C-alpha cells in the first residue's frame, strides 16, 4: 500500500514495511531503508546505499550516484551510509565514495535544501543545514551543527568545524575552524558564529573562552603553530578550546585567515 505502482524497486533492496515510495522512483540493488522513511516522486537511490529511520527524500533527489571523478572505475562497489531524521529537499545530489574501504557517511538530523550537491568521499556530522545550491567538493570533512549558506562553494579536501558558518556566495578554499563565520570570495574569517552559538545554548562564559582562544591564534604575535602551543599550556581549558586545538593540528589544507 505504501509503494506506488510506477516505482521500480530491485528485488534485493530491503525496505521496512513502513517505508513510502512515490511515483516513478527507482531504488537499486542492495539498498536498505529504515522505518518511517519517505521517498517522494522521481527519486533515484543508487545501489548499496544504506538509509536509517525517518528520513525524507523530496522530488528528484539523486542519492548515492557514481562519483564525478574521471579516475573512478564504475565497476568499483562503494557505499553511502545515511543516518536518521534527515531531510533532502528537491534536487539534492549526493555521490558515494570512490574508495571501497571507506564508507561515505551522512549523520543525523541534517537539512539539505534544494539543489545542494555533496561530492564523493565526504563526511557530515549531525544537525547541519545546507541552504539552496550549496556545493561541496569531494573529500570534504564536515562537523556538527554547521551552516552553509546559499550559492556557497567549498573546495575539495577542506574541513569545516563544529558550529561554523559559511556565508552566502562564499568561496571556501581553506578549512573553516569551529565556531567561526567565514565570508567572502575567497572567504576569510570575520568572527565567531555568535548567532549560531547563542541558539545552540552556549553560555556567555563559554563564548568568551572561545573568543579568547581565537585572539591568541589570530591576533597575537605568534605564528599559528606557536599560538596553538600557547593554548595547550593552559591547564583549565574548556572542551571547546580543545576542539579548536585538535582542528588546527589536524588541518592539512590550511586554515582560513582572519580578515
N, C-alpha and C positions, 0 to 999 in steps of 0.2 A: 504493500500500500504506500510505502514511502519512496519508492523508486519510480520515476516517470518512465512510461513505456518506450520513449525515444532515447533514453540514456543507454550507453554502451559500457558494460562492466565486464572486465575479464573474469572468467570463472575462478581464477586463482586469487583474486582480490578478496580480502576479508573485511567485511563491513559489519559493525554492530547492528543489531536489528532496529535500533532507534535512529540510525543514520537516514537522512533525507537527501535524495539526489534529484535535481531538477532536469528539465528537458534538454536533450542534445549534449549532455555532459559525457565525458569519456574518462573512465578510470581503468588504468592499465594493470598489467600483471604484477603480482607481488605487493600491491598496495594494501596497507592496513589502516582502517579508520575507526576511531573510538566512538563511544556512545555520545548521542545528542549533537553530533556534528551535522552541519547543514551545507550541502553542496548545491549551489544555485544553478542557473541555466548556462549552458555553453562553457562549462569549466573543464579544463584538461588537467588531469592529475597523472603524471607520468609514472613509469614503472618503479617499484621498490620504495615509494615514499611511505613513511610511517607517520601517522597523524594521531594525536591524542584525542582528548574529550572536549566537547562543547566548543569546537571551532566553527567559524562561519566563513565560507568562501562565496563571495558575490560573483555576479555575472562576468564571464570572460576572464577569469583568473587563470593563470598558467603556472602550475606548481611542479617543480622537480624536472624541468626540461634539461636537455643537454647543455653543458657549459658553452658559453660563447667564447671559446678558446680554440684557436686554429690548430693547436697541437693535440687537442683531445681526441682520443680514439673512441669512436661511438660504440664500439663493442665492449668497452670497459663498464662494468657494473658498479655504480656508486649509489650512495644513499643520501636522502634528505630526511631529517627527522624533525617533526613539528610537535610542540608540547600541547598544552591545554588552553582553552579560553582565548584564543587569538581571533582577530577579525582581519580578513583580507578583502579589501574593497575592490570595486570594479577595475579590471585591467591590471591587477598586481601580477608581477612576473618574478618568479624565483627559480634560479638554476640550482642544480645539485653540485656536489663536489667533483673534482677531476681525479682525486686520489681514492682508490678503493679502500685504503687503510684508514681514511679519515671520514667520519660521518659529519656532514654539514648539519648544524643544529639551529633551530629557531625555538626560543624558550616559551614562556607562558605569558598570557595577558598582554600581548603586543597588538598594536593597531597599525596596520599598513593601509594608508589611504590610497585613493585611486591612482593607478598607473605608476606605483612605486616599483622600482627594479632592485633586486638583491642579486648580486653576481655570485659566481661559483666560489666554493671554498670559504664562505663567510661563516661567522658565528654571531648569534644575537642572544642577549640575555633576556630578562623579564621586564615587562611594563614599559616597553619602548613605544614611541609614537613617531611615525614617519608620515609627513604631510604629502600631499599630492605631488607626484612626479619626482620625488626624491630618488636619486640614482646612486647606488652603492656599488663600487667596483669590486673585483674579485679579491679574495683573501683578506677582507676587512674584518677585524675583530671588534665587536660592539658589546658594551657592558649592559648594565641595567638602568632603566628609567631615563634613557637618553631621548632627546627630541631633535629630529632632523627636519628642518622646515622645507617648505615647497621650493621646487626648482633648484635644490642643492645637489651638487655632485661631489662624491667622496672618491678620491683616488685609490687605486688598488694598493693593498698591503698597509693601509692606515689602521690605526686603533682609535676608538672613541671610548672614553672612560665613563664610569657611572655618573649619572645625573648631569652629563654635559649637554650643551645645546649648540646646534649649528643653525645659524640664522639663514633666512631665505635668500635665494640666489647666490649662496656661498660656493666658493671653490676650495674644497678641503684637500690640501696636498700633503699635509703632515698630521701627526697624531694630535687629537684634542684631549687634553688631560681631564681628569674627573672634576666635576662641579663647576666647570667653566663654560663661558659662552664664546663661540668663535663666529666672526663675521667678516665679510669682505671677499675680494677676488684679486689675489689669493687671500685666504682667510688669515686673520690674526686674532689673538685672544683679547677681548675687550673688557673682561672682568668675570666675576662669578655669575653663575646662573641663579641669581638671587630669587627670582620668582619661583623657579623650579624647586629650590631648596626649601623655601617657605611652604610651598604647597605640600612638599613631602614631609613636613613636620620637623625639620632640622631646627634646633634651638638657636637663639642668637649667640650663645656661647660657642656652640659648635661652628656656626658660620664664621665667627670671629677667628677661631683657631685655623680654619681652612684659609681664610683671607691672610692671616699672618704667615702661614706656610708659603703661600704664593708670593708674598712680599719678599721672603728670603730667596725664592727661586728667580723671580723676575725683576726685583728692584734692589737687590743688594749688589755689592761689588764682586760677588763670586761668579765664576763660570757655573754652568748648570750642574755639572757633576760635583763640584765642591759645595754648591748650595744644598744639594741632596744630602751630602755627608754632614753638613751642619744641622739639617733637620734630624738626622739619625742620632745626633748627640743628645737630643732632648729625651730624657727617660720617661717622662709622663705624657707621651704622645697619645692622642685620641686615635681610634681606628681609622677615621677618615684621612688623617695625615699619613698613617701607614699605607693606606691605599694610594695616596699621591706618590709616595716614595716608590712603591712597587711599580707603579705605572711608568715613572721616569726611568727606572732601572731596566725595565723590560722593553723600552722603546727601541726599535730598530730603524725605523724610517726617520726619526727625529720629531721632537715635539714642537707644535706651533709656537711661534714667537708672540710676545705681548706687543700690543700696539704702542 
